[in-house]
């Protein structure tokens, strides 16, 4: 899901800070070296209204926490 307004103040002025292209999940440990790895966009923006730094590419919670190792 692509965010178009600030997740905190609902402002619509999100300014790009950094674009990491596609990255694997930080806690997405593979079962073996040959196992496929999912990659997701990681674009960082700052809200000009409240200054919250946030990603605009939200990952579905069912995917993000499916095999969460730190619960």
N, C-alpha and C positions, 0 to 999 in steps of 0.2 A: 504494500500500500504506500502510495506517495503522499506525503504530508504537504499541504498547501497553506496551512496556517499554524501559528505557534502553538505548541502543546500546552503552554502555560497561560498566556494572556490572549490567545486567539488572534494576535496581530498577523497581518498578511505580508509584512516586509521581512522576508527571510533572505539574508545575504550569504552567498557562498563563502566558506572559509577554506575548505579542503575537499578534494574528491579522491578517495582511495580506490576508485574503480570497483572491482569486485574482490571480496575477502571471504575466507571461510569463517564459520562460527567459532568464537573463542573457545567454547567448551565442547566443540564438535569432534570428539575423539573418535578416530576410525578404529574398526576392529582389526584391521591389518593394513599394511602398506599399500596393497593393491585394491583396497576397498575404495569405491568412489567417494568423492568429497563435494558437497554442495557449496557453491560460492554465491554471495549476495552483494548487491550494491551497497556502498558505504559512502554517502555524501553528507558532509557536515555543514550546517548553516547556523547563523546567529540571528536572533530576532532583534531588529533595530529598536523595538519598543521596550522589551523587558531585559534584553541582553542574554537570554537563555541560549546556550549552545546545545544543539540537538541534531540528530540524524533525521533526514526526511524520508528515508526508506525503511518503513517498519516491517518487521518480519512477523508472520503469523505466530501467535503464542504456541500453537500446537506443534509447530516446527521448532521454534526457539527452545522450548522447554521439554521436548519429547524425551530426551535422554540426558536431562540436566544432572551433572555429576556433583553439584554443590548444594543439594537440598537437604 
